[in-house]
Amino acid sequence: MPTLVAVVAQDGTVLFANAALENAIGLSWRSIEGTGLAQYFAEADTLQHALEGVRGNQFAALRYDAQLKPQSGEPLAVHAIVAQTERAGEIIVELLPLEQQARQEREERLADQAKANKELFRNLAHEIKNPLGGIRGAAQLLEMEISDRSLHEYTQVIIHESDRLQLLVDRLLAPHRHRQVLGEVNIHEVCERVRSLVLAEFPRGLKVVRDYDTSLPELRGDREQLIQAVLNVVHNAAQALTERIAAGDAQITLRTRVLRQVTFGRQRYRLALELHVIDNGPGVPDAIKDRVFQPLVSGRDGGSGLGLTLAQTFVQQHGGLIELASEPGKTDFRILIPLP
């Protein structure tokens, strides 16, 4: 289990500690067994009161925030859950690191957001596509009836804007319209394809650095979707580097790593791909930092606000997610995808 778990007797003596708790405290469970669990907390009295409450059947479970004291290093902030078990005389104490809890909540919001987006896009297609077709057709017929060719400019505006909106709707629906074509994918081939495309668009002033872990195994996925997802993230980074490209010192780093025994999306994976897209740009504005993966949210004038939305959707369809960490001078999009 990724969470820290101890089973204690009614007096707080440790009967069992899982591997995650061993690692957090810095002792083997054989060393922890038989000791008082409270001694590993900054506020031992709080845990003792919680154990007494459970023992006296005052409540079935109690939650509170605490500080776990490891053998070395800084205290670890955790959310503690003290609960009764089905076995008489035993109490279970589950400790969830607050950083991990915040991450789980963030992942749940992203998953809920993806579901809401999917429903939104379907409704959008139904409500917009049919009227758009009628508007475009009417403009074409009107153009045929107008003898004054100087007025054709106005009908062309209607036709052009209808086509632009149609393209926008098609892009919104793209991830949900086509089935995945699964196969073995080398993530470095994906990165190299993206790198060549971006450098072709920005031939001067931009450096794309490779930092690859060549031991990464192939993953099972849709190659074209993964190329589009990574391209959208890298292209977004390149567009944020406009000033640095003009100055000639813009840099994007593509970094791949293997993660072992990692938890995301409320699941534990033995192996996962970690792909970082790091740029030295101005950073994502605080006003939109929590909303960058939502559709039509853009920090750039003229941006459609769809690139990162589509990237997140494609990665989620591979069982993964994209996380963002940004500050002035460094923005890091972290792509996580389970490996077989």
MIDRENMAR-701351 format. One record per residue (C-alpha): residue number from 1; y, z, x. Coordinates in steps of 0.1 Angstrom, whole numbers. Layout:
resi c2 c3 c1
NUM Y Z X
...
***
This chain:
resi c2 c3 c1
1 0 0 0
2 35 -8 13
3 49 25 -1
4 44 59 16
5 18 80 -2
6 5 116 2
7 -20 135 -18
8 -14 172 -16
9 -29 204 -29
10 -9 225 -53
11 6 246 -25
12 18 214 -8
13 -9 211 19
14 -16 175 27
15 -51 163 17
16 -45 126 25
17 -18 104 39
18 -19 66 38
19 -11 43 68
20 24 36 57
21 33 73 57
22 15 78 91
23 38 51 106
24 69 65 90
25 63 101 103
26 48 89 136
27 15 109 133
28 -20 100 124
29 -32 114 90
30 -57 136 109
31 -27 153 124
32 -9 154 91
33 -39 167 72
34 -38 204 65
35 -1 207 72
36 26 214 46
37 42 181 35
38 75 199 30
39 80 203 68
40 85 165 71
41 115 166 48
42 151 175 56
43 153 196 25
44 119 213 22
45 129 235 -7
46 136 205 -30
47 100 192 -25
48 86 227 -31
49 105 231 -64
50 92 196 -74
51 56 207 -66
52 60 239 -85
53 74 220 -116
54 44 197 -116
55 20 225 -110
56 35 244 -139
57 33 214 -162
58 71 214 -167
59 69 176 -163
60 44 149 -156
61 65 133 -128
62 98 140 -111
63 120 115 -92
64 146 123 -67
65 162 110 -34
66 152 127 -2
67 153 124 36
68 120 121 55
69 120 134 90
70 99 113 115
71 87 128 148
72 114 107 165
73 143 86 154
74 167 89 125
75 158 104 91
76 145 79 66
77 162 78 32
78 135 76 5
79 131 78 -33
80 104 105 -39
81 81 105 -70
82 61 136 -74
83 34 133 -101
84 2 148 -115
85 -31 132 -109
86 -62 131 -130
87 -80 154 -105
88 -73 191 -110
89 -55 208 -82
90 -41 175 -67
91 -6 161 -67
92 5 127 -55
93 38 122 -37
94 50 86 -34
95 79 78 -12
96 98 45 -15
97 123 37 13
98 156 32 -5
99 162 -1 14
100 129 -13 2
101 137 -2 -34
102 170 -20 -33
103 152 -51 -20
104 126 -50 -48
105 154 -47 -74
106 172 -77 -58
107 140 -97 -58
108 134 -89 -95
109 170 -100 -103
110 163 -133 -85
111 131 -138 -104
112 148 -130 -137
113 176 -153 -128
114 152 -182 -120
115 136 -178 -155
116 170 -178 -171
117 181 -208 -152
118 150 -227 -162
119 157 -220 -199
120 194 -229 -194
121 186 -262 -178
122 162 -272 -206
123 188 -264 -232
124 214 -282 -212
125 193 -313 -211
126 188 -313 -248
127 225 -306 -257
128 241 -329 -231
129 219 -359 -224
130 218 -373 -259
131 256 -371 -265
132 262 -386 -231
133 241 -416 -238
134 260 -422 -270
135 294 -418 -253
136 284 -443 -225
137 270 -468 -250
138 301 -466 -272
139 323 -472 -241
140 303 -502 -231
141 306 -517 -266
142 343 -509 -268
143 348 -527 -234
144 331 -558 -248
145 355 -558 -278
146 387 -553 -258
147 403 -586 -249
148 430 -570 -227
149 412 -566 -194
150 439 -541 -182
151 424 -516 -207
152 390 -519 -192
153 400 -493 -166
154 399 -467 -193
155 364 -476 -205
156 352 -476 -169
157 365 -441 -165
158 344 -430 -195
159 313 -448 -182
160 317 -434 -147
161 322 -398 -159
162 293 -401 -182
163 271 -412 -153
164 284 -384 -132
165 275 -358 -158
166 241 -374 -163
167 234 -371 -125
168 245 -335 -126
169 220 -327 -155
170 192 -347 -136
171 198 -325 -105
172 196 -293 -126
173 163 -305 -141
174 148 -319 -109
175 127 -288 -99
176 112 -284 -134
177 106 -321 -141
178 80 -331 -115
179 47 -315 -106
180 42 -303 -70
181 23 -325 -46
182 4 -300 -26
183 -9 -305 9
184 -9 -290 44
185 27 -288 57
186 39 -281 92
187 72 -262 88
188 85 -275 122
189 81 -311 110
190 102 -301 80
191 128 -285 103
192 129 -315 126
193 134 -339 96
194 163 -317 83
195 178 -315 118
196 179 -352 122
197 194 -358 88
198 222 -332 94
199 230 -344 129
200 232 -380 116
201 259 -368 91
202 277 -346 116
203 272 -364 149
204 300 -346 168
205 311 -309 170
206 278 -295 156
207 249 -281 176
208 216 -274 159
209 195 -250 180
210 157 -249 177
211 141 -214 181
212 105 -221 169
213 74 -200 170
214 48 -227 177
215 19 -203 168
216 28 -207 131
217 -1 -220 110
218 4 -248 85
219 13 -237 49
220 1 -252 17
221 30 -267 -2
222 50 -297 -14
223 64 -313 17
224 93 -331 -1
225 103 -300 -20
226 104 -279 12
227 124 -306 31
228 149 -306 2
229 151 -268 1
230 157 -264 38
231 181 -294 38
232 202 -279 11
233 205 -246 30
234 213 -263 63
235 237 -288 47
236 255 -258 30
237 258 -242 64
238 272 -274 80
239 298 -278 52
240 309 -242 58
241 315 -250 95
242 342 -277 89
243 368 -259 110
244 344 -251 139
245 330 -287 138
246 366 -299 142
247 369 -275 172
248 336 -286 186
249 319 -252 187
250 299 -252 154
251 263 -240 157
252 233 -237 134
253 201 -221 145
254 167 -228 130
255 144 -199 138
256 108 -196 127
257 86 -165 130
258 53 -151 117
259 55 -119 96
260 24 -98 93
261 16 -73 65
262 49 -80 47
263 58 -72 11
264 81 -93 -11
265 81 -103 -47
266 61 -71 -54
267 32 -85 -35
268 17 -77 -1
269 9 -106 22
270 -12 -106 53
271 9 -135 68
272 42 -150 58
273 66 -176 72
274 101 -164 81
275 126 -192 86
276 162 -183 94
277 191 -207 90
278 219 -190 110
279 254 -204 114
280 286 -192 132
281 309 -200 103
282 334 -178 84
283 308 -161 62
284 302 -162 25
285 331 -148 5
286 324 -113 -9
287 334 -124 -44
288 304 -148 -46
289 279 -132 -21
290 258 -118 -49
291 259 -150 -69
292 254 -178 -44
293 220 -187 -59
294 234 -190 -94
295 240 -225 -107
296 275 -240 -104
297 287 -212 -81
298 304 -226 -50
299 327 -212 -23
300 339 -247 -14
301 364 -270 -31
302 346 -299 -46
303 311 -283 -43
304 287 -287 -72
305 272 -252 -67
306 237 -266 -71
307 224 -269 -35
308 214 -232 -31
309 202 -229 -67
310 177 -258 -61
311 167 -244 -27
312 159 -210 -42
313 139 -226 -71
314 119 -248 -47
315 110 -218 -25
316 101 -196 -55
317 77 -224 -66
318 59 -217 -33
319 57 -180 -40
320 86 -171 -17
321 123 -164 -19
322 155 -169 0
323 177 -139 11
324 212 -139 24
325 230 -117 50
326 266 -127 58
327 296 -115 77
328 325 -133 94
329 311 -152 123
330 274 -151 112
331 256 -162 80
332 219 -159 79
333 198 -175 51
334 162 -161 54
335 135 -181 38
336 102 -163 32
337 70 -181 21
338 34 -167 21
339 10 -183 45
340 -28 -188 38
***
